[in-house]
Amino acid sequence: MSIDPIDIGSFWLPKASSTTAHQVDWAFDVVLWMAVVFFVGIVGAIALFASQYRRRRKGEKTSTVDHNTTLEIVWTVIPLLLLGVLFLSGLRGYANVLVAPAESLEIKVTGAKWFWTFTYPNGYVVQNELVVPKDRPVKLLLSSQDVVHSFFVPEFRIKQDAVPGQYTTMWFNATEAKEIVVECAEYCGTSHSDMLAKIIVKPEAEFKDWLDSAANESAGKSPVEYGQILFTKKNCFTCHSTTGVRIVGPSVKGMFGRKEDLEGGAAVTVDENYIRESLLEPNAKVVKGYPAAMPTYKGTLKDKEIDALIAYLKSVK
Ligand code: CUA
């Protein structure tokens, strides 16, 4: 699926691709143009009066007017009415964006340094690629494993913090089958700017097929092949290279069987149990000289997946 290059939205904003995005844009436009009109009117009047009524001679009084009750009432009441209109229309849009329709498809979203994990109602777990149906409300239940992240979808005009130890929600109804960018909008450390994800909107029938086959993704693959897919899909590669290059964590090249010095003085030989422990309790034995930055995969990796990852890591020589 490719993104239409013409499809770039207005001068101010990206394309509006959800049912509520136009309400947000409407509020934005109203505020913007109101501000433009008042800015031009007020600054214009200031400039005009400054030139028209400037003091030409020392001691000259330029105007006899120092108070006008009618004028004061007019310029208080008009902005009050305008604010009332803005408040009421904004409140309606806000309430709409806040409360997800009851029939929404609910997907759990977990932020962690520095990727997003999505868990579907059927138990399927995937990183960084949120596949959703078109024309159907999707509710996201957000939380975080470490620090505050923020799930920002510019084309849907929605943004919500993902907070550790707490759930927040957001929802959308995508109107076009396409790929949409998700950004982390809360500074969360070294790779904050790389904490990107994708929303892939598919027609309902295609989405159903995808979800059915996704749950079965290891079929017909050897553990090493499946492990390699998981290494990419679970985002291991953002911190661990397979080439020997240091990124955030140690490279996995030739890792199996290697002896590593640990923070705190002990040493460990990398074997199946060490890999498993490091996936589930990453901070239990941290290799010396590296930050304890890895999030836990407890609850997001099944045993079958851990087996496959171990098989793959053994094969990276
Ligand atoms: Cu996560 Cu910024």
Residues whose N, C-alpha, C, O or C-beta is under 5 A from the ligand:
A	BS01	CUA	H149 S150 C184 A185 E186 Y187 C188 H192 M195
